Amino acid sequence: MVSKRLSRQAGHRRKFLSIVDATPEGERAAAYASRRAQNTGGVLVLLYVIEPDDFQHWLGVEKIMREEATATARAALDTQAAKIRSTLGIEPELVVREGKAVEEIHKLIEEDQDIAILVLAAGAGKEGPGPLVTSVAGKGAAFPIPVTVVPQNLSDEDLDNLA
């Protein structure tokens, strides 16, 4: 069960959560979420989740790998945030977490009671919609807030018209 959403109360703003990752569809989700945030007076939250499976090595190697993964996460968030700043002029919140993506998304939603909508994008390739959309659609990963799934093949003009 999720805590009560506060985004409609005085002093709070509705937040749109988008996941930044290495998939091409991730950028489409962030583009849509940022436009929705701008058009509704909301806030964009960009989340990058570092999967922990990569850190099963000796202590020294694990520390270096964790630092590299964190640097990669920060760079990906900074790149996406720069695009959003330059096209829309809004400042997103940037969050890095380490863990399983679905679990970390749930935790962030629980911790930040202003997050009201999760925006994902479905891949357009033969491989299917992508691992995150697939896991959200699965029975065990139901989200306690609305989830908007944006098709990857929408243009910026399409996103402007829909957001």
C-alpha positions in Angstrom: 0.0 0.0 0.0 1.3 3.4 -0.9 1.2 6.4 1.4 -1.3 9.2 0.7 -0.4 11.4 -2.3 0.1 15.0 -1.3 0.5 16.6 -4.8 -2.8 18.4 -4.7 -2.4 19.9 -1.3 -1.2 23.4 -0.6 2.6 23.7 -0.9 2.9 20.6 -3.0 3.2 20.0 -6.8 2.4 16.9 -8.8 5.5 15.0 -9.8 6.0 12.9 -13.0 8.5 10.1 -12.5 10.5 8.9 -15.5 13.3 6.3 -15.6 16.6 7.1 -17.3 18.4 4.0 -18.6 20.4 2.9 -21.6 17.3 2.1 -23.7 16.2 4.3 -26.6 12.6 4.4 -25.3 13.7 5.9 -22.0 14.4 9.2 -23.7 10.8 9.3 -25.1 9.4 8.7 -21.7 11.4 11.6 -20.2 10.4 13.8 -23.2 6.7 13.1 -22.6 7.0 13.4 -18.8 8.8 16.7 -19.0 6.2 18.2 -21.3 3.4 17.0 -19.0 5.2 18.5 -16.1 5.6 21.8 -17.9 2.0 21.9 -19.2 0.5 21.2 -15.8 2.8 23.2 -13.5 4.3 20.0 -12.2 7.8 18.7 -11.5 9.8 16.1 -13.4 11.8 13.5 -11.4 14.4 11.5 -13.4 15.5 8.3 -11.7 18.5 6.1 -12.7 18.7 2.7 -11.0 22.0 1.0 -10.8 21.5 -2.8 -10.8 23.5 -4.4 -7.9 24.2 -7.6 -9.8 27.3 -6.0 -11.2 29.1 -5.7 -7.9 29.8 -9.3 -6.9 33.6 -9.1 -6.9 36.4 -8.5 -4.4 36.1 -5.5 -2.2 38.5 -3.3 -4.1 37.1 -4.2 -7.5 33.5 -3.8 -6.1 34.3 -0.3 -4.9 35.7 0.8 -8.3 32.8 -0.8 -10.2 30.3 1.0 -7.9 32.0 4.3 -8.4 32.1 3.8 -12.2 28.4 2.8 -12.2 27.5 5.9 -10.2 29.5 8.1 -12.5 27.7 6.6 -15.5 24.3 7.1 -13.8 25.1 10.8 -13.0 26.3 11.4 -16.6 23.1 9.8 -18.1 21.0 11.9 -15.8 22.9 15.1 -16.5 22.7 14.5 -20.3 18.9 14.0 -20.1 18.5 17.0 -17.8 20.5 19.2 -20.1 18.2 18.2 -23.0 15.1 19.1 -21.0 16.6 22.4 -19.8 17.5 23.4 -23.3 14.2 22.4 -25.0 11.7 23.3 -22.2 13.6 25.4 -19.7 12.5 23.3 -16.7 14.8 21.9 -14.0 14.2 18.2 -13.2 15.0 16.5 -9.9 17.7 13.9 -10.4 17.8 10.7 -8.3 20.2 7.8 -8.3 19.4 4.5 -6.6 21.0 1.2 -6.3 18.9 -2.0 -6.4 16.3 -3.8 -8.4 14.6 -1.2 -10.7 11.0 -2.1 -9.8 11.8 -2.2 -6.0 13.6 1.2 -6.2 10.8 2.8 -8.1 8.3 1.6 -5.5 10.5 2.9 -2.7 10.9 6.3 -4.3 7.1 6.6 -4.8 6.6 5.7 -1.2 9.2 8.2 0.1 8.1 11.1 -2.2 4.4 11.6 -1.7 4.2 14.2 -4.5 5.0 11.6 -7.2 1.6 11.0 -8.8 2.4 9.5 -12.2 5.0 7.1 -13.5 5.8 7.6 -17.2 7.4 4.7 -19.1 8.0 4.2 -22.8 7.4 1.0 -24.8 10.1 0.0 -27.2 9.1 -0.4 -30.9 11.4 -3.3 -31.7 10.8 -7.0 -32.2 12.1 -7.7 -28.7 8.9 -6.3 -27.2 8.1 -3.2 -25.1 11.2 -3.5 -22.9 12.1 -5.0 -19.6 10.7 -2.3 -17.4 7.3 -2.1 -19.2 7.1 -5.9 -19.2 7.8 -6.0 -15.4 5.2 -3.3 -14.7 2.6 -5.2 -16.8 3.4 -8.4 -14.8 1.1 -9.4 -12.0 3.6 -9.0 -9.2 4.7 -5.5 -10.0 1.5 -3.5 -9.9 2.2 0.1 -9.2 0.2 2.1 -6.6 0.0 5.2 -8.9 -1.1 5.6 -12.5 1.4 4.5 -15.1 1.5 6.1 -18.5 3.2 4.1 -21.3 4.3 6.2 -24.2 5.1 4.5 -27.6 8.8 5.0 -28.5 8.0 6.0 -32.1 6.2 9.2 -31.2 7.9 12.4 -32.5 8.5 15.5 -30.5 5.6 17.1 -32.3 3.4 14.1 -31.3 4.5 14.4 -27.7 3.8 18.2 -27.7 0.3 17.5 -29.0 -0.4 14.8 -26.4 1.2 16.3 -23.3 
